[in-house]
Amino acid sequence: MSFKIPKKEIIYPFSAFVLLMIVVVALWKNSLESNRQLLKKDIEVNGQIQSQGFLSSGQKSIIVLENLMERLEMTNGDYFEYWEEDARLILKEDQSFKFVEWIDSSLVVQRIVPHKGNEAIVGRSLSNHPRRDEWLRHVRDSTTNLTSWIPLIQGGHSILLDVPVFFGGKFQGTITAGMDFTTTFDMLSAGMDDYSIEIKDDKGTTFYKLNDPSPSDFSDDLVYVRSYEVDEDDKQVWTFYLMPRNKDVLAERNKSSSSILMFGILISLLMSLLTYFYQSSRNENTRFRELNIKLRVANRSLREERTKAEKASKAKTEFVSNMSHEIRTPLNAIMGFIEVLKESKIDSSLHEYLSLMDVSSKKLLLLVNDILEIDKIESGQISFKKDIFSPADELQNIISIYRPSIEAKGLYANLDIVSDSKTHVIADIGKFGQILTNLLRNALKFTDQGGIDITYEETIQNSDLNITIGIRDTGIGIPKSKLKTIFDRFTQIDSGITKRHEGSGLGLYITYLLIELLEGHIEVDSTENVGTEFKISLRFPITEMQPEVDAPISDSIDLTGFKVLIVDDNKVNVVVLKKTLDAFGINTYWVGNGKEAVKAVAENQYDLVFMDIHMPEMDGFEATEEIRKTQKDLVIIGFSADVTKETIQGAKEVGMNDYFTKPITFDKLRQNLSKYLVRV
């Protein structure tokens, strides 16, 4: 029996769906256009600010050199006695200057600062140099000359700046400087991680780049372009380009708009269904009333039919009621979801919910830590602690941590200590542990049957301990085609849409870099479908000192009743920290910036202050300096996700007692607080 829906009952729901979809699509298109306009505005504002900053920096450098010229002219050449000292001071204070030289009136380079590395140019005549005519023209006009990005006789490239000097009634020569704005412009571009910058000279030669710019990846309206006339006489023009660093930036911004579109489609569909059920219910009630009138004048048999109709009507009504409830329930949930999204401070509607999932957050944190680690290593900012420990003991500790996970997969983990002299070394135990952890996790991830064999061997040579550690698994192995690139960034053994194992491809890369920095060696041997063996060799200096034993975390630490002020502008961070401190029985108070913190400390008495670093109006450093003027003994602890050495050092310099980095575990926070919150 086929079920046929009357056309009249479809018209209104369909019309409602079409009307709502028109509104949704219009809002979606408007959102896309708004995103594009906002991006264009961001590009334009940042372009104007950065280009003006670069221009001002270049003009400042020219003024510095012209000031030196004026000192020479005003003293009628007597200032030549201090010329080299002045040049050295210029080089020290302005990193755009690479050298300063004196070219006499006969076009011969007489002096240069610094002399080292520029010996080849001293005494050279530029009379046959391609830039001779340009130099002479500016001398005749008594104007400052700025060249293109040109190769230098002594090697390298530079922009040359010539300032003519006249005294004694005649032309004496030019103060000429070699300019390379890379360092200065990099400092001006600090914090521009989301943008790329490129500057070209009048010949179209790029002399400054930031974040690998690629203007061809963007439409013209998403590239800010500004031209400077840097040399009025020669009509030389520099061109400044600023564009997003990520070519998919607009698509990423539009993700939230796509979510709105999908939500709008869902709402339109739900409203259409509600309209259909409502209309169906009305039609059914109409038919029921007509039947009821007929049943009143009918006989008993008709009353039975009426009863059946009433039951059918009741079932229909219950169905509509239930369906209405079932539809309104997820609709209410979706609306609540949207309200949460409205409070979110990120573009993508999915990121906040993913971050609340424990497993995802942990994986994300590991990935961020890996990226930060890579950034520190590649930027040369990584530092190594000098811990005292036994490599053999540390290896056994790490294996004991991973043994439950290994055995949970039905695998074995065998440790063979070939030799152990019970010797202690001085090295960074964290970095050593990270190397072993990465290799063990890698073996565990790619092994489904069999197990992992670990060997440890050490020898003493002079005052050093040479250790060799082998980690062999019976996993899937590594294809020969990937063995040469296994230590490269983002290299994964199995990749593509059919890959079975998760991972970012950063672990082995970080391991390789750490071993290289420790002046060690790592090698890999693998057979596909048989297994893989990594072997590392490291050398550490031996010490007679014994390691400090950490005191166990005591559950009896009593922190109740202490008053702690939280200074942070991020409400999410405040909620997390407040809930943790509440669990310790600590009385917590909160202010949103450094200015409010100074006022709160002046008006109230606290046992400890958690101070964020980056805040509006007054940052954590400024606030700490202000508080320290009157509160010398108050415990102030920096608490921030900023893990740079500069920030941590800055915290100590302004008077903070300690510096905690986010995130911090419950137990570690309690143990650290027990050092400062002591009952008298």
DATAUR-V227475 format. One record per residue. N is the residue number from 1. RES is the residue in three letters. SS is DSSP state (a for helix, b for strand, c for the rest). Layout:
((N	RES	SS) (N	RES	SS))
This chain:
((1	MET	c) (2	SER	c) (3	PHE	c) (4	LYS	c) (5	ILE	c) (6	PRO	c) (7	LYS	a) (8	LYS	a) (9	GLU	a) (10	ILE	a) (11	ILE	a) (12	TYR	a) (13	PRO	a) (14	PHE	a) (15	SER	a) (16	ALA	a) (17	PHE	a) (18	VAL	a) (19	LEU	a) (20	LEU	a) (21	MET	a) (22	ILE	a) (23	VAL	a) (24	VAL	a) (25	VAL	a) (26	ALA	a) (27	LEU	a) (28	TRP	a) (29	LYS	a) (30	ASN	a) (31	SER	a) (32	LEU	a) (33	GLU	a) (34	SER	a) (35	ASN	a) (36	ARG	a) (37	GLN	a) (38	LEU	a) (39	LEU	a) (40	LYS	a) (41	LYS	a) (42	ASP	a) (43	ILE	a) (44	GLU	a) (45	VAL	a) (46	ASN	a) (47	GLY	a) (48	GLN	a) (49	ILE	a) (50	GLN	a) (51	SER	a) (52	GLN	a) (53	GLY	a) (54	PHE	a) (55	LEU	a) (56	SER	a) (57	SER	a) (58	GLY	a) (59	GLN	a) (60	LYS	a) (61	SER	a) (62	ILE	a) (63	ILE	a) (64	VAL	a) (65	LEU	a) (66	GLU	a) (67	ASN	a) (68	LEU	a) (69	MET	a) (70	GLU	a) (71	ARG	a) (72	LEU	a) (73	GLU	a) (74	MET	a) (75	THR	c) (76	ASN	c) (77	GLY	c) (78	ASP	a) (79	TYR	a) (80	PHE	a) (81	GLU	a) (82	TYR	a) (83	TRP	a) (84	GLU	a) (85	GLU	a) (86	ASP	a) (87	ALA	a) (88	ARG	a) (89	LEU	a) (90	ILE	a) (91	LEU	a) (92	LYS	a) (93	GLU	a) (94	ASP	c) (95	GLN	c) (96	SER	c) (97	PHE	b) (98	LYS	b) (99	PHE	b) (100	VAL	b) (101	GLU	b) (102	TRP	b) (103	ILE	b) (104	ASP	b) (105	SER	c) (106	SER	c) (107	LEU	c) (108	VAL	b) (109	VAL	b) (110	GLN	b) (111	ARG	b) (112	ILE	b) (113	VAL	b) (114	PRO	c) (115	HIS	c) (116	LYS	c) (117	GLY	c) (118	ASN	c) (119	GLU	a) (120	ALA	a) (121	ILE	a) (122	VAL	c) (123	GLY	c) (124	ARG	c) (125	SER	b) (126	LEU	c) (127	SER	c) (128	ASN	c) (129	HIS	c) (130	PRO	c) (131	ARG	c) (132	ARG	a) (133	ASP	a) (134	GLU	a) (135	TRP	a) (136	LEU	a) (137	ARG	a) (138	HIS	a) (139	VAL	a) (140	ARG	a) (141	ASP	a) (142	SER	c) (143	THR	c) (144	THR	c) (145	ASN	b) (146	LEU	b) (147	THR	b) (148	SER	b) (149	TRP	b) (150	ILE	b) (151	PRO	b) (152	LEU	c) (153	ILE	c) (154	GLN	c) (155	GLY	c) (156	GLY	c) (157	HIS	b) (158	SER	b) (159	ILE	b) (160	LEU	b) (161	LEU	b) (162	ASP	b) (163	VAL	b) (164	PRO	b) (165	VAL	b) (166	PHE	b) (167	PHE	b) (168	GLY	c) (169	GLY	c) (170	LYS	b) (171	PHE	b) (172	GLN	b) (173	GLY	b) (174	THR	b) (175	ILE	b) (176	THR	b) (177	ALA	b) (178	GLY	b) (179	MET	b) (180	ASP	c) (181	PHE	c) (182	THR	a) (183	THR	a) (184	THR	a) (185	PHE	a) (186	ASP	a) (187	MET	a) (188	LEU	a) (189	SER	c) (190	ALA	c) (191	GLY	c) (192	MET	c) (193	ASP	c) (194	ASP	c) (195	TYR	b) (196	SER	b) (197	ILE	b) (198	GLU	b) (199	ILE	b) (200	LYS	b) (201	ASP	c) (202	ASP	c) (203	LYS	c) (204	GLY	c) (205	THR	c) (206	THR	b) (207	PHE	b) (208	TYR	b) (209	LYS	b) (210	LEU	b) (211	ASN	c) (212	ASP	c) (213	PRO	c) (214	SER	c) (215	PRO	a) (216	SER	a) (217	ASP	a) (218	PHE	c) (219	SER	c) (220	ASP	a) (221	ASP	a) (222	LEU	a) (223	VAL	b) (224	TYR	b) (225	VAL	b) (226	ARG	b) (227	SER	b) (228	TYR	b) (229	GLU	b) (230	VAL	b) (231	ASP	b) (232	GLU	c) (233	ASP	c) (234	ASP	c) (235	LYS	c) (236	GLN	b) (237	VAL	b) (238	TRP	b) (239	THR	b) (240	PHE	b) (241	TYR	b) (242	LEU	b) (243	MET	b) (244	PRO	b) (245	ARG	c) (246	ASN	c) (247	LYS	c) (248	ASP	c) (249	VAL	a) (250	LEU	a) (251	ALA	a) (252	GLU	a) (253	ARG	a) (254	ASN	c) (255	LYS	a) (256	SER	a) (257	SER	a) (258	SER	a) (259	SER	a) (260	ILE	a) (261	LEU	a) (262	MET	a) (263	PHE	a) (264	GLY	a) (265	ILE	a) (266	LEU	a) (267	ILE	a) (268	SER	a) (269	LEU	a) (270	LEU	a) (271	MET	a) (272	SER	a) (273	LEU	a) (274	LEU	a) (275	THR	a) (276	TYR	a) (277	PHE	a) (278	TYR	a) (279	GLN	a) (280	SER	a) (281	SER	a) (282	ARG	a) (283	ASN	a) (284	GLU	a) (285	ASN	a) (286	THR	a) (287	ARG	a) (288	PHE	a) (289	ARG	a) (290	GLU	a) (291	LEU	a) (292	ASN	a) (293	ILE	a) (294	LYS	a) (295	LEU	a) (296	ARG	a) (297	VAL	c) (298	ALA	c) (299	ASN	c) (300	ARG	a) (301	SER	a) (302	LEU	a) (303	ARG	a) (304	GLU	a) (305	GLU	a) (306	ARG	a) (307	THR	a) (308	LYS	a) (309	ALA	a) (310	GLU	a) (311	LYS	a) (312	ALA	a) (313	SER	a) (314	LYS	a) (315	ALA	a) (316	LYS	a) (317	THR	a) (318	GLU	a) (319	PHE	a) (320	VAL	a) (321	SER	a) (322	ASN	a) (323	MET	a) (324	SER	a) (325	HIS	a) (326	GLU	a) (327	ILE	a) (328	ARG	a) (329	THR	a) (330	PRO	a) (331	LEU	a) (332	ASN	a) (333	ALA	a) (334	ILE	a) (335	MET	a) (336	GLY	a) (337	PHE	a) (338	ILE	a) (339	GLU	a) (340	VAL	a) (341	LEU	a) (342	LYS	a) (343	GLU	a) (344	SER	c) (345	LYS	c) (346	ILE	c) (347	ASP	c) (348	SER	c) (349	SER	c) (350	LEU	c) (351	HIS	a) (352	GLU	a) (353	TYR	a) (354	LEU	a) (355	SER	a) (356	LEU	a) (357	MET	c) (358	ASP	a) (359	VAL	a) (360	SER	a) (361	SER	a) (362	LYS	a) (363	LYS	a) (364	LEU	a) (365	LEU	a) (366	LEU	a) (367	LEU	a) (368	VAL	a) (369	ASN	a) (370	ASP	a) (371	ILE	a) (372	LEU	a) (373	GLU	a) (374	ILE	a) (375	ASP	a) (376	LYS	a) (377	ILE	a) (378	GLU	a) (379	SER	c) (380	GLY	c) (381	GLN	c) (382	ILE	c) (383	SER	c) (384	PHE	c) (385	LYS	c) (386	LYS	c) (387	ASP	b) (388	ILE	b) (389	PHE	b) (390	SER	c) (391	PRO	a) (392	ALA	a) (393	ASP	a) (394	GLU	a) (395	LEU	a) (396	GLN	a) (397	ASN	a) (398	ILE	a) (399	ILE	a) (400	SER	a) (401	ILE	a) (402	TYR	a) (403	ARG	a) (404	PRO	a) (405	SER	a) (406	ILE	a) (407	GLU	a) (408	ALA	a) (409	LYS	c) (410	GLY	c) (411	LEU	c) (412	TYR	b) (413	ALA	b) (414	ASN	b) (415	LEU	b) (416	ASP	b) (417	ILE	b) (418	VAL	c) (419	SER	c) (420	ASP	c) (421	SER	c) (422	LYS	c) (423	THR	c) (424	HIS	b) (425	VAL	b) (426	ILE	b) (427	ALA	b) (428	ASP	c) (429	ILE	a) (430	GLY	a) (431	LYS	a) (432	PHE	a) (433	GLY	a) (434	GLN	a) (435	ILE	a) (436	LEU	a) (437	THR	a) (438	ASN	a) (439	LEU	a) (440	LEU	a) (441	ARG	a) (442	ASN	a) (443	ALA	a) (444	LEU	a) (445	LYS	a) (446	PHE	c) (447	THR	c) (448	ASP	c) (449	GLN	c) (450	GLY	c) (451	GLY	b) (452	ILE	b) (453	ASP	b) (454	ILE	b) (455	THR	b) (456	TYR	b) (457	GLU	b) (458	GLU	b) (459	THR	b) (460	ILE	b) (461	GLN	b) (462	ASN	c) (463	SER	c) (464	ASP	b) (465	LEU	b) (466	ASN	b) (467	ILE	b) (468	THR	b) (469	ILE	b) (470	GLY	b) (471	ILE	b) (472	ARG	b) (473	ASP	b) (474	THR	c) (475	GLY	c) (476	ILE	c) (477	GLY	c) (478	ILE	c) (479	PRO	c) (480	LYS	a) (481	SER	a) (482	LYS	a) (483	LEU	a) (484	LYS	c) (485	THR	c) (486	ILE	c) (487	PHE	c) (488	ASP	c) (489	ARG	c) (490	PHE	c) (491	THR	c) (492	GLN	c) (493	ILE	c) (494	ASP	c) (495	SER	c) (496	GLY	c) (497	ILE	c) (498	THR	c) (499	LYS	c) (500	ARG	c) (501	HIS	c) (502	GLU	c) (503	GLY	c) (504	SER	c) (505	GLY	c) (506	LEU	c) (507	GLY	a) (508	LEU	a) (509	TYR	a) (510	ILE	a) (511	THR	a) (512	TYR	a) (513	LEU	a) (514	LEU	a) (515	ILE	a) (516	GLU	a) (517	LEU	a) (518	LEU	c) (519	GLU	c) (520	GLY	c) (521	HIS	b) (522	ILE	b) (523	GLU	b) (524	VAL	b) (525	ASP	b) (526	SER	b) (527	THR	b) (528	GLU	c) (529	ASN	c) (530	VAL	c) (531	GLY	b) (532	THR	b) (533	GLU	b) (534	PHE	b) (535	LYS	b) (536	ILE	b) (537	SER	b) (538	LEU	b) (539	ARG	b) (540	PHE	b) (541	PRO	b) (542	ILE	b) (543	THR	b) (544	GLU	c) (545	MET	c) (546	GLN	c) (547	PRO	c) (548	GLU	c) (549	VAL	c) (550	ASP	c) (551	ALA	c) (552	PRO	c) (553	ILE	c) (554	SER	c) (555	ASP	c) (556	SER	c) (557	ILE	c) (558	ASP	c) (559	LEU	c) (560	THR	c) (561	GLY	c) (562	PHE	c) (563	LYS	b) (564	VAL	b) (565	LEU	b) (566	ILE	b) (567	VAL	b) (568	ASP	c) (569	ASP	c) (570	ASN	c) (571	LYS	a) (572	VAL	a) (573	ASN	a) (574	VAL	a) (575	VAL	a) (576	VAL	a) (577	LEU	a) (578	LYS	a) (579	LYS	a) (580	THR	a) (581	LEU	a) (582	ASP	a) (583	ALA	a) (584	PHE	c) (585	GLY	c) (586	ILE	c) (587	ASN	b) (588	THR	b) (589	TYR	b) (590	TRP	b) (591	VAL	b) (592	GLY	c) (593	ASN	c) (594	GLY	a) (595	LYS	a) (596	GLU	a) (597	ALA	a) (598	VAL	a) (599	LYS	a) (600	ALA	a) (601	VAL	a) (602	ALA	a) (603	GLU	a) (604	ASN	c) (605	GLN	c) (606	TYR	c) (607	ASP	c) (608	LEU	b) (609	VAL	b) (610	PHE	b) (611	MET	b) (612	ASP	c) (613	ILE	c) (614	HIS	c) (615	MET	c) (616	PRO	c) (617	GLU	c) (618	MET	c) (619	ASP	c) (620	GLY	a) (621	PHE	a) (622	GLU	a) (623	ALA	a) (624	THR	a) (625	GLU	a) (626	GLU	a) (627	ILE	a) (628	ARG	a) (629	LYS	c) (630	THR	c) (631	GLN	c) (632	LYS	c) (633	ASP	c) (634	LEU	c) (635	VAL	b) (636	ILE	b) (637	ILE	b) (638	GLY	b) (639	PHE	b) (640	SER	b) (641	ALA	c) (642	ASP	c) (643	VAL	c) (644	THR	c) (645	LYS	a) (646	GLU	a) (647	THR	a) (648	ILE	a) (649	GLN	a) (650	GLY	a) (651	ALA	a) (652	LYS	a) (653	GLU	a) (654	VAL	c) (655	GLY	c) (656	MET	c) (657	ASN	c) (658	ASP	b) (659	TYR	b) (660	PHE	b) (661	THR	b) (662	LYS	c) (663	PRO	c) (664	ILE	c) (665	THR	c) (666	PHE	a) (667	ASP	a) (668	LYS	a) (669	LEU	a) (670	ARG	a) (671	GLN	a) (672	ASN	a) (673	LEU	a) (674	SER	a) (675	LYS	a) (676	TYR	a) (677	LEU	c) (678	VAL	c) (679	ARG	c) (680	VAL	c))
